């Protein structure tokens, strides 16, 4: 009986990531911004195209008003 082991599917993702990644929703296609978790680069959604567009989200600590009392 031939089975599969975890080593059959093991590889280092850091060595396998493409230079430019694209994702699609089935209608729109966007390029991911390298080095970000949720950054979006170029966007193509017929009949619109925004090849120079950028959208990024910055997560920062929230300062709660009155918390310093």
DSSP file (Angstrom, degrees, kcal/mol; ACC not computed):
  #  RESIDUE AA STRUCTURE BP1 BP2  ACC     N-H-->O    O-->H-N    N-H-->O    O-->H-N    TCO  KAPPA ALPHA  PHI   PSI    X-CA   Y-CA   Z-CA
    1    1 A X              0   0    0      0, 0.0     2,-0.6     0, 0.0     0, 0.0   0.000 360.0 360.0 360.0 121.1    0.0    0.0    0.0
    2    2 A X        +     0   0    0      2,-0.0     2,-0.2     0, 0.0     0, 0.0  -0.816 360.0 175.7 -94.5 123.2    1.5    3.3   -1.1
    3    3 A X        -     0   0    0     -2,-0.6     2,-0.4     0, 0.0     0, 0.0  -0.717  27.7-112.3-119.6 172.7    0.6    6.2    1.1
    4    4 A X        -     0   0    0     -2,-0.2     2,-0.3     3,-0.0     3,-0.0  -0.825  25.1-160.1-105.3 145.2    1.6    9.8    1.3
    5    5 A X    >   -     0   0    0     -2,-0.4     3,-1.6     1,-0.1     4,-0.4  -0.761  36.2-103.6-116.3 167.5    3.6   11.4    4.0
    6    6 A X  G >  S+     0   0    0     -2,-0.3     3,-1.4     1,-0.3     4,-0.2   0.835 118.7  64.5 -59.0 -32.8    3.9   15.1    5.1
    7    7 A X  G >  S+     0   0    0      1,-0.3     3,-0.7     2,-0.2    -1,-0.3   0.713  88.8  68.9 -65.4 -20.4    7.3   15.2    3.4
    8    8 A X  G <  S+     0   0    0     -3,-1.6    -1,-0.3     1,-0.2    -2,-0.2   0.752 110.8  31.7 -68.9 -23.1    5.6   14.6    0.0
    9    9 A X  G <  S+     0   0    0     -3,-1.4     2,-0.5    -4,-0.4    -1,-0.2   0.208  93.1 118.6-117.5  12.7    4.0   18.1    0.2
   10   10 A X    <   +     0   0    0     -3,-0.7     2,-0.3    -4,-0.2    -3,-0.0  -0.708  29.1 140.3 -88.9 124.4    6.8   19.9    2.1
   11   11 A X        -     0   0    0     -2,-0.5     2,-0.7     0, 0.0     3,-0.1  -0.975  54.8-100.6-156.6 157.3    8.5   22.8    0.4
   12   12 A X    >   -     0   0    0     -2,-0.3     3,-1.4     1,-0.2     4,-0.5  -0.696  24.1-159.9 -83.4 110.7    9.8   26.3    1.5
   13   13 A X  G >> S+     0   0    0     -2,-0.7     3,-1.1     1,-0.3     4,-0.7   0.801  87.4  67.8 -61.1 -29.8    7.3   28.9    0.4
   14   14 A X  G 34 S+     0   0    0      1,-0.3    -1,-0.3     2,-0.2     3,-0.1   0.776 104.2  43.9 -63.2 -24.4   10.0   31.6    0.6
   15   15 A X  G <4 S+     0   0    0     -3,-1.4    -1,-0.3     1,-0.1    -2,-0.2   0.521 113.1  51.6 -94.2  -7.3   11.7   30.1   -2.3
   16   16 A X  T <4 S+     0   0    0     -3,-1.1     2,-0.3    -4,-0.5    -2,-0.2   0.397  74.7 116.6-112.7   1.7    8.6   29.5   -4.4
   17   17 A X     <  -     0   0    0     -4,-0.7     4,-0.0    -3,-0.1    -3,-0.0  -0.571  64.0-123.1 -78.6 132.5    6.9   32.9   -4.4
   18   18 A X        -     0   0    0     -2,-0.3     3,-0.2     1,-0.1    -1,-0.1  -0.252  18.1-115.1 -69.7 158.8    6.6   34.4   -7.9
   19   19 A X  S    S+     0   0    0      1,-0.2     2,-0.4    15,-0.0    15,-0.1   0.926 104.6  20.4 -59.6 -47.6    8.0   37.9   -8.7
   20   20 A X  S    S-     0   0    0     13,-0.0     2,-0.4    14,-0.0    -1,-0.2  -0.992  75.9-159.9-128.3 125.5    4.6   39.3   -9.3
   21   21 A X        -     0   0    0     -2,-0.4    11,-2.3    11,-0.4     2,-0.3  -0.850   6.1-170.3-106.2 141.0    1.4   37.7   -8.0
   22   22 A X  E     -A   31   0A   0     -2,-0.4     2,-0.3     9,-0.2     9,-0.2  -0.942   0.4-169.1-124.9 148.9   -2.1   38.3   -9.4
   23   23 A X  E     -A   30   0A   0      7,-2.5     7,-2.4    -2,-0.3     2,-0.3  -0.966   5.1-158.0-135.3 154.9   -5.4   37.3   -8.0
   24   24 A X  E     -A   29   0A   0     -2,-0.3     5,-0.2     5,-0.2    -2,-0.0  -0.955  23.0-158.0-135.4 151.8   -8.9   37.4   -9.5
   25   25 A X        -     0   0    0      3,-2.2     4,-0.1    -2,-0.3    -1,-0.1   0.356  67.3 -92.4-102.1   1.8  -12.5   37.4   -8.3
   26   26 A X  S    S+     0   0    0      2,-0.5     3,-0.1     1,-0.0    -2,-0.0   0.085 121.9  34.0 104.5 -21.8  -13.7   36.1  -11.6
   27   27 A X  S    S+     0   0    0      1,-0.4    19,-0.5    18,-0.0     2,-0.3   0.605 115.3  46.2-126.8 -50.1  -14.3   39.5  -12.9
   28   28 A X        -     0   0    0     17,-0.2    -3,-2.2    15,-0.0    -2,-0.5  -0.709  63.6-158.8 -99.3 150.8  -11.7   41.9  -11.5
   29   29 A X  E     -AB  24  44A   0     15,-2.8    15,-3.1    -2,-0.3     2,-0.3  -0.998  11.2-177.9-130.4 132.7   -8.0   41.1  -11.4
   30   30 A X  E     -AB  23  43A   0     -7,-2.4    -7,-2.5    -2,-0.4     2,-0.4  -0.943  22.7-129.6-130.3 151.6   -5.5   42.8   -9.0
   31   31 A X  E     -A   22   0A   0     11,-2.4    10,-4.3    -2,-0.3    -9,-0.2  -0.815  27.0-125.8 -96.1 138.7   -1.8   42.6   -8.5
   32   32 A X  E     - B   0  40A   0    -11,-2.3     2,-0.6    -2,-0.4   -11,-0.4  -0.589  20.6-120.7 -81.3 145.6   -0.5   42.1   -4.9
   33   33 A X    >   -     0   0    0      6,-1.6     3,-1.4    -2,-0.2     6,-0.3  -0.784  33.4-118.0 -87.5 120.3    2.0   44.6   -3.6
   34   34 A X  T 3  S+     0   0    0     -2,-0.6     3,-0.1     1,-0.2    -1,-0.0  -0.250  94.5  22.9 -58.8 141.8    5.2   42.7   -2.6
   35   35 A X  T 3  S+     0   0    0      1,-0.3     2,-0.3     2,-0.0    -1,-0.2   0.541 104.2  99.5  81.7   7.4    6.1   42.9    1.1
   36   36 A X    <   -     0   0    0     -3,-1.4    -1,-0.3     3,-0.1    20,-0.0  -0.844  63.4-145.7-122.4 161.7    2.6   43.7    2.3
   37   37 A X  S    S+     0   0    0     -2,-0.3    -1,-0.1    20,-0.2    -2,-0.0   0.839 100.0   8.9 -90.8 -39.9   -0.2   41.6    3.8
   38   38 A X  S    S+     0   0    0     19,-0.2     2,-0.3     2,-0.0    -1,-0.1   0.028  90.1 133.0-133.0  29.3   -3.2   43.4    2.3
   39   39 A X        -     0   0    0     -6,-0.3    -6,-1.6    17,-0.1     2,-0.4  -0.634  37.1-158.6 -82.4 140.5   -1.7   45.8   -0.3
   40   40 A X  E     +BC  32  55A   0     15,-3.1    15,-2.6    -2,-0.3    -8,-0.2  -0.970  11.9 177.8-121.8 133.0   -3.2   45.9   -3.7
   41   41 A X  E     +     0   0A   0    -10,-4.3    11,-0.1    -2,-0.4    -8,-0.1   0.294  54.2  10.6-102.6-129.6   -1.5   47.2   -6.8
   42   42 A X  E     -     0   0A   0      9,-0.3   -11,-2.4   -10,-0.1     2,-0.4  -0.123  65.8-158.6 -53.7 143.9   -2.7   47.4  -10.4
   43   43 A X  E     -BD  30  50A   0      7,-1.6     7,-3.3   -13,-0.2     2,-0.5  -0.994  11.8-173.9-131.7 132.8   -6.4   46.6  -10.9
   44   44 A X  E     +BD  29  49A   0    -15,-3.1   -15,-2.8    -2,-0.4     2,-0.3  -0.982  16.2 155.6-127.6 119.8   -8.1   45.5  -14.1
   45   45 A X  E >   - D   0  48A   0      3,-2.3     3,-3.1    -2,-0.5   -17,-0.2  -0.786  53.2 -88.1-143.9  93.5  -11.9   45.2  -14.2
   46   46 A X  T 3  S+     0   0    0    -19,-0.5     3,-0.1     1,-0.4    -2,-0.0  -0.121 113.9  18.7 -50.5 133.3  -13.4   45.5  -17.7
   47   47 A X  T 3  S+     0   0    0      2,-0.0    -1,-0.4     0, 0.0     2,-0.3  -0.928 124.8  63.6 -93.1  16.2  -14.1   48.1  -19.0
   48   48 A X  E <   -D   45   0A   0     -3,-3.1    -3,-2.3     2,-0.0     2,-0.3  -0.722  55.4-176.3-103.6 151.1  -11.9   49.9  -16.4
   49   49 A X  E     +D   44   0A   0     -2,-0.3    -5,-0.2    -5,-0.2     2,-0.2  -0.988  13.2 176.7-145.2 136.0   -8.1   49.6  -15.9
   50   50 A X  E >   +D   43   0A   0     -7,-3.3    -7,-1.6    -2,-0.3     3,-1.4  -0.608  10.9 165.3-136.1  73.5   -5.9   51.2  -13.2
   51   51 A X  T 3  S+     0   0    0      1,-0.3    -9,-0.3    -9,-0.2    -1,-0.1   0.709  79.8  44.3 -67.7 -20.0   -2.4   49.8  -13.8
   52   52 A X  T 3  S+     0   0    0    -11,-0.1    -1,-0.3    -9,-0.1   -10,-0.1   0.297  87.7 122.9-104.8   8.6   -0.7   52.5  -11.6
   53   53 A X    <   -     0   0    0     -3,-1.4     2,-0.3   -10,-0.1    -3,-0.1  -0.324  38.0-171.8 -71.9 152.1   -3.2   52.2   -8.7
   54   54 A X        +     0   0    0      2,-0.0     2,-0.4   -12,-0.0   -13,-0.2  -0.993   9.0 179.5-143.1 139.0   -2.2   51.4   -5.2
   55   55 A X  B     +C   40   0A   0    -15,-2.6   -15,-3.1    -2,-0.3     2,-0.3  -0.983  11.2 170.6-138.3 127.6   -4.2   50.6   -2.1
   56   56 A X        -     0   0    0     -2,-0.4     2,-0.5   -17,-0.2   -17,-0.1  -0.968  23.5-142.4-137.3 155.0   -2.6   49.8    1.3
   57   57 A X        -     0   0    0     -2,-0.3     2,-0.6     2,-0.0   -19,-0.2  -0.964  11.3-157.4-117.3 129.8   -3.9   49.4    4.8
   58   58 A X        -     0   0    0     -2,-0.5     2,-0.6     2,-0.0    -2,-0.0  -0.938   5.2-155.9-109.9 121.1   -1.8   50.6    7.7
   59   59 A X        +     0   0    0     -2,-0.6     2,-0.3     3,-0.0    -2,-0.0  -0.857  23.0 168.0 -97.4 122.1   -2.6   49.0   11.1
   60   60 A X        -     0   0    0     -2,-0.6    -2,-0.0     1,-0.0     2,-0.0  -0.918  42.3 -86.0-131.8 156.0   -1.6   51.2   14.0
   61   61 A X        -     0   0    0     -2,-0.3     2,-0.5     1,-0.1    -1,-0.0  -0.335  44.6-124.0 -61.0 141.2   -2.3   51.1   17.7
   62   62 A X        -     0   0    0     -3,-0.0     2,-0.7    -2,-0.0    -1,-0.1  -0.767  14.3-142.4 -90.0 127.2   -5.5   52.7   18.7
   63   63 A X        -     0   0    0     -2,-0.5     2,-0.6     4,-0.0    -1,-0.0  -0.815  15.5-146.2 -89.9 118.9   -5.3   55.5   21.3
   64   64 A X    >   -     0   0    0     -2,-0.7     3,-1.8     1,-0.1     4,-0.3  -0.744  18.7-120.3 -89.0 123.7   -8.3   55.2   23.6
   65   65 A X  T 3  S+     0   0    0     -2,-0.6    -1,-0.1     1,-0.3     0, 0.0  -0.395  95.2  13.7 -64.9 133.8   -9.5   58.6   24.8
   66   66 A X  T >  S+     0   0    0     -2,-0.1     3,-1.0     1,-0.0    -1,-0.3   0.482  89.6 117.2  81.6   3.6   -9.4   59.0   28.5
   67   67 A X  T <   +     0   0    0     -3,-1.8    -2,-0.1     1,-0.2    -1,-0.0   0.686  63.7  66.8 -76.6 -17.2   -7.3   55.9   29.0
   68   68 A X  T 3         0   0    0     -4,-0.3    -1,-0.2     1,-0.2    -3,-0.1   0.401 360.0 360.0 -85.3   4.4   -4.4   57.9   30.5
   69   69 A X    <         0   0    0     -3,-1.0    -1,-0.2     0, 0.0    -2,-0.1   0.455 360.0 360.0 -86.7 360.0   -6.4   58.8   33.6
